[in-house]
């Protein structure tokens, strides 16, 4: 750097040159380094994670008395899936060592469109199939239900849709897991996809329970019909009171079976959507709070 005055070299020299004093004109050497730096990411909150990496520059031992590191202007570019939210020099404790702290944040909009929106639609489909097959307002023996459970006649349809939803969700889970590093812990996106697998499975199990309760009611009703046919043929005296008592017992069992089925229906139609709403609300609340560094 030419900062001081210049003057001609001695006339005894063959070539004419300008001479600068070294005390007034420092020498500056610029060199571009291309190095590979490894930063260990913690992916528990993926894809809502914020990573902090440290970069250190140290002077070799042999050059400690000849070389000094001076922090300058910082500029950094990262992959398209990340953005830099913090870049600063750390306090320089010794002249031979300088450190940089880099804070990067993941952009989750790709996963929002490619993973979260499709899986939310699949979860809603697996729950909406529980409410097909009956009218919105239907009178039962013990209640008037404003939101009715799926008719048992659609049992095969419900099972097929639930199993298909589980298959699609598992395929999506495998594709997402294959694109991420293997870790010994669950990531946020893993928790979401596992919940998406759990809901169709829960619908499948509850549909089988409802179907079994309905079959139990049908068996009691069929037993009543057979008993009536048998009593029409049997005309022995004093048989009427026994027959009537037996019919009352069967009617009571039928009412209890229907009441139990309706109770399970009501619990299912309240519990499954409630669990889904609570999970989604809690999941996104925690994710966004961590993403915006509010907790």
C-alpha positions in Angstrom: 0.0 0.0 0.0 1.6 3.3 -1.2 0.9 5.6 1.7 4.3 7.5 2.1 6.3 9.7 -0.3 8.3 8.2 -3.1 11.7 9.1 -4.4 14.1 7.9 -7.1 16.6 5.2 -6.5 20.3 6.1 -6.5 21.8 7.1 -9.9 24.4 4.4 -9.6 21.8 1.8 -10.4 21.1 0.9 -14.1 17.3 0.9 -13.9 15.3 3.9 -12.7 12.7 3.0 -10.1 10.7 4.7 -7.4 11.6 3.8 -3.9 9.2 3.8 -0.9 10.1 3.6 2.7 9.0 0.4 4.4 8.1 2.2 7.6 5.5 4.3 5.7 4.2 1.8 3.2 3.0 -1.5 4.6 2.9 -4.7 2.5 -0.5 -6.4 2.1 -0.9 -9.9 0.8 -4.4 -11.1 -0.1 -5.2 -14.8 -0.6 -8.5 -16.7 -1.0 -8.9 -19.9 1.0 -11.3 -22.6 0.1 -11.7 -24.9 3.1 -14.2 -27.6 4.2 -15.8 -26.8 7.6 -17.8 -29.4 9.4 -20.6 -28.2 11.7 -22.6 -30.7 13.8 -26.3 -30.1 13.5 -28.9 -31.1 16.2 -32.0 -32.2 14.3 -34.5 -32.7 17.1 -36.6 -29.7 15.9 -36.2 -30.4 12.1 -37.5 -28.7 10.0 -38.0 -25.9 12.5 -34.4 -26.0 13.8 -31.9 -23.2 14.3 -28.2 -24.2 14.2 -25.2 -22.3 15.7 -21.8 -23.1 14.3 -18.4 -21.8 15.4 -15.5 -21.1 13.0 -12.0 -20.4 14.4 -8.8 -19.1 12.7 -5.5 -19.5 14.5 -1.9 -18.5 13.6 0.6 -21.3 13.4 3.1 -21.4 16.3 6.1 -20.5 14.1 4.4 -17.4 12.8 3.0 -16.0 16.0 5.6 -13.2 16.1 5.2 -12.3 12.5 1.5 -12.6 11.8 -1.5 -10.9 13.4 -5.2 -11.7 12.6 -7.5 -8.7 12.4 -11.3 -9.2 12.1 -12.8 -7.6 9.1 -16.1 -7.5 7.3 -18.2 -10.7 7.3 -20.2 -12.1 4.5 -21.5 -15.6 4.0 -23.8 -17.6 1.7 -25.5 -20.9 2.6 -27.6 -23.6 0.9 -31.0 -22.7 -0.5 -32.7 -24.5 2.4 -31.1 -22.4 5.0 -30.8 -18.7 5.8 -28.2 -16.8 7.9 -29.9 -15.0 10.8 -26.7 -14.2 12.8 -23.1 -13.7 11.8 -20.6 -12.0 14.3 -17.1 -12.0 15.5 -16.6 -13.4 19.0 -14.4 -11.5 21.5 -10.8 -11.9 20.6 -8.9 -13.1 23.6 -5.5 -13.4 21.9 -4.0 -11.9 18.7 -3.3 -15.4 17.4 -6.9 -16.6 17.4 -10.2 -15.1 16.1 -13.6 -16.9 16.1 -16.8 -16.4 14.2 -20.3 -17.5 15.4 -22.7 -18.3 12.6 -26.4 -18.9 13.2 -28.5 -20.4 10.4 -32.3 -21.1 10.3 -34.0 -23.7 8.1 -36.7 -22.5 5.7 -39.6 -24.9 6.3 -42.0 -23.8 3.6 -40.9 -26.7 1.3 -41.8 -29.3 3.9 -45.0 -27.4 4.6 -46.2 -27.8 1.0 -44.6 -31.3 0.4 -45.3 -33.0 3.7 -47.5 -31.2 6.2 -50.4 -30.2 3.9 -50.7 -33.7 2.2 -50.5 -35.5 5.5 -53.1 -33.2 7.1 -55.5 -34.0 4.2 -54.9 -37.8 4.7 -55.6 -37.4 8.5 -58.9 -35.6 7.7 -59.9 -38.2 5.2 -59.3 -41.0 7.6 -61.5 -39.3 10.2 -64.3 -38.1 7.8 -65.0 -41.7 6.7 -66.3 -42.3 10.2 -69.3 -40.0 9.4 -70.5 -41.5 6.1 -73.6 -43.5 5.6 -76.1 -41.9 7.9 -78.2 -38.7 7.8 -77.1 -35.7 9.8 -80.1 -35.9 12.1 -81.2 -39.4 13.0 -83.4 -40.6 15.9 -82.2 -43.5 18.0 -84.0 -45.3 20.7 -82.1 -43.6 23.5 -80.9 -40.3 21.9 -81.1 -37.9 19.1 -77.5 -37.6 17.6 -76.6 -34.5 15.6 -73.4 -36.1 14.4 -73.9 -39.8 13.5 -71.3 -42.5 13.2 -70.8 -44.4 10.0 -73.3 -47.0 9.1 -72.2 -50.6 9.6 -73.1 -51.3 6.0 -70.1 -49.2 5.0 -67.7 -51.3 7.2 -65.7 -52.6 4.2 -65.4 -49.1 2.7 -64.1 -47.7 6.0 -61.5 -50.4 6.4 -60.3 -50.1 2.8 -59.9 -46.3 3.1 -58.1 -46.6 6.5 -55.7 -49.1 5.2 -55.0 -47.2 2.0 -54.4 -44.0 4.1 -51.9 -45.9 6.3 -50.1 -47.2 3.2 -49.8 -43.7 1.6 -48.7 -42.2 5.0 -46.0 -44.9 5.4 -44.7 -44.4 1.9 -44.4 -40.7 2.6 -42.7 -41.3 5.9 -40.2 -43.6 4.2 -39.4 -41.0 1.5 -38.9 -38.3 4.0 -36.7 -40.4 6.3 -34.6 -41.5 3.3 -33.7 -37.9 2.5 -32.5 -37.1 6.1 -29.5 -38.3 8.1 -30.1 -41.3 10.3 -30.3 -40.2 14.0 -30.8 -42.0 17.3 -33.6 -39.7 18.2 -36.9 -38.6 16.8 -37.2 -35.4 14.8 -40.2 -33.1 14.8 -41.2 -34.3 11.3 -41.0 -37.9 12.5 -43.4 -37.2 15.3 -45.9 -35.7 12.8 -45.7 -38.6 10.4 -46.0 -41.2 13.1 -49.1 -39.4 14.4 -50.4 -39.5 10.8 -49.9 -43.3 10.8 -51.5 -43.7 14.2 -54.8 -42.0 13.3 -55.8 -44.3 10.4 -54.8 -47.3 12.6 -57.0 -45.9 15.4 -59.9 -45.5 13.0 -59.4 -49.1 11.8 -59.5 -50.5 15.4 -62.5 -48.4 16.5 -64.4 -49.4 13.4 -63.9 -53.1 14.2 -65.0 -52.5 17.8 -68.2 -50.8 16.6 -68.8 -53.6 14.1 -68.5 -56.2 16.8 -71.0 -54.3 19.0 -73.4 -54.1 16.1 -73.0 -57.8 15.5 -73.8 -58.5 19.1 -77.0 -56.6 18.8 -78.0 -58.4 15.6 -77.3 -61.8 17.3 -79.6 -60.9 20.2 -82.3 -59.8 17.7 -81.9 -63.0 15.7 -82.2 -65.0 18.9 -85.5 -63.2 19.7 -86.9 -64.1 16.3 -86.0 -67.8 16.7 -87.4 -67.9 20.2 -90.8 -66.4 18.9 -91.0 -69.0 16.2 -90.3 -71.8 18.6 -92.9 -70.6 21.1 -95.6 -70.5 18.4 -95.1 -74.2 17.9 -94.9 -75.0 21.6 -98.4 -74.8 23.1 -97.8 -76.5 26.5 -99.8 -75.0 29.4 -98.1 -72.5 31.7 -95.5 -71.8 29.1 -96.7 -68.3 28.4 -95.2 -66.7 31.5 -91.8 -68.3 30.9 -91.8 -67.2 27.3 -92.7 -63.7 28.2 -90.0 -63.5 30.9 -87.4 -64.8 28.4 -88.5 -62.3 25.8 -88.1 -59.4 28.3 -84.6 -60.6 29.2 -83.6 -60.7 25.5 -85.2 -57.2 24.9 -83.2 -55.9 27.9 -80.0 -57.4 26.6 -80.7 -55.9 23.1 -81.3 -52.5 24.6 -78.1 -52.7 26.7 -76.1 -53.8 23.6 -77.5 -50.9 21.6 -76.9 -48.4 24.4 -73.3 -49.6 24.7 -72.8 -49.3 20.9 -74.2 -45.8 20.9 -72.0 -44.8 23.8 -68.9 -46.0 22.1 -70.0 -44.2 18.9 -70.4 -40.9 20.8 -67.0 -41.4 22.5 -65.3 -42.1 19.2 -66.9 -39.1 17.4 -65.8 -36.8 20.1 -62.4 -38.3 21.1 -60.8 -38.8 17.8 -61.3 -35.3 16.4 -60.4 -33.8 19.8 -57.1 -35.7 20.0 -56.3 -34.6 16.5 -57.1 -30.9 17.1 -55.1 -30.9 20.4 -52.1 -32.6 18.8 -52.0 -30.3 15.7 -52.5 -27.2 17.9 -49.8 -28.2 20.3 -47.4 -29.4 17.6 -47.5 -26.1 15.6 -47.4 -24.0 18.8 -44.2 -25.6 20.0 -42.7 -25.6 16.5 -43.3 -21.9 15.8 -42.2 -20.8 19.3 -38.9 -22.6 18.8 -38.6 -21.3 15.2 -39.0 -17.7 16.2 -36.8 -18.2 19.3 -39.6 -17.3 21.7 -38.7 -20.2 24.0 
